[in-house]
Amino acid sequence: MPRGGKEKDKMIELLISACLIGGEDCRDISMLYDAQDVSLMACMTMGQTEAARWQVEHPNYRIARYSCNIAGRGKSI
């Protein structure tokens, strides 16, 4: 069943805050998922795995935290 216009355009954002190991240089990494495919709960569950995968690809960084929200409603963490 088709969803309403605004509902189908929603995206879920996984926001990862990562900092250089041994430093204060931190940055936010945003990953977007279609809300039709990923719920907020699923984002929180898979977020840890996605953050770990990102860290493996960026070994000079440590993950400080991550959060999930409707895209555009979150803020830097």
C-alpha positions as CSV (number, residue, x, y, z in Angstrom):
1,M,0.0,0.0,0.0
2,P,1.5,3.4,-1.0
3,R,2.4,5.8,1.7
4,G,1.7,9.5,1.8
5,G,4.1,11.9,0.1
6,K,6.0,13.0,3.2
7,E,6.1,9.6,4.8
8,K,7.7,7.9,1.8
9,D,10.5,10.5,1.6
10,K,11.7,10.0,5.2
11,M,15.1,8.8,5.8
12,I,16.7,7.3,9.0
13,E,20.1,8.8,9.9
14,L,22.8,6.9,11.7
15,L,25.1,9.5,13.1
16,I,28.5,8.3,14.3
17,S,30.9,10.5,16.3
18,A,34.5,9.4,15.8
19,C,37.6,10.9,17.3
20,L,41.3,10.4,16.3
21,I,43.0,8.1,18.7
22,G,45.1,10.1,21.2
23,G,43.6,13.4,20.0
24,E,40.7,15.8,20.4
25,D,40.0,15.9,16.6
26,C,36.4,14.5,16.3
27,R,34.0,14.3,13.4
28,D,30.5,13.2,12.7
29,I,29.8,10.6,10.1
30,S,26.2,10.4,8.7
31,M,24.7,7.3,7.1
32,L,21.2,7.5,5.6
33,Y,18.7,4.6,5.2
34,D,15.3,4.6,3.6
35,A,12.7,4.6,6.4
36,Q,10.6,2.1,4.4
37,D,13.5,-0.4,4.8
38,V,15.0,0.5,8.2
39,S,13.1,1.5,11.4
40,L,14.7,3.6,14.2
41,M,14.9,0.4,16.4
42,A,16.6,-1.5,13.6
43,C,19.0,1.5,13.1
44,M,20.0,1.3,16.8
45,T,20.4,-2.4,16.6
46,M,22.6,-2.4,13.5
47,G,24.3,0.9,14.4
48,Q,26.8,-0.8,16.6
49,T,27.8,-3.2,13.7
50,E,28.0,-0.3,11.2
51,A,30.1,1.8,13.6
52,A,32.5,-1.2,14.1
53,R,32.7,-1.7,10.4
54,W,33.5,2.0,9.9
55,Q,36.2,1.8,12.6
56,V,37.9,-1.2,11.0
57,E,38.2,0.9,7.8
58,H,39.5,3.9,9.8
59,P,41.9,2.4,12.3
60,N,43.2,5.8,13.5
61,Y,39.8,6.7,14.9
62,R,37.8,5.5,17.9
63,I,34.0,5.6,18.0
64,A,32.8,7.9,20.8
65,R,29.1,7.3,20.3
66,Y,26.4,6.8,17.8
67,S,22.7,7.7,17.5
68,C,19.7,7.2,15.2
69,N,17.0,9.7,14.3
70,I,14.8,10.8,11.5
71,A,17.1,12.5,9.0
72,G,17.1,16.3,9.4
73,R,15.8,16.1,13.0
74,G,19.1,15.2,14.7
75,K,22.0,17.3,15.6
76,S,25.8,16.8,16.0
77,I,26.6,14.5,18.8
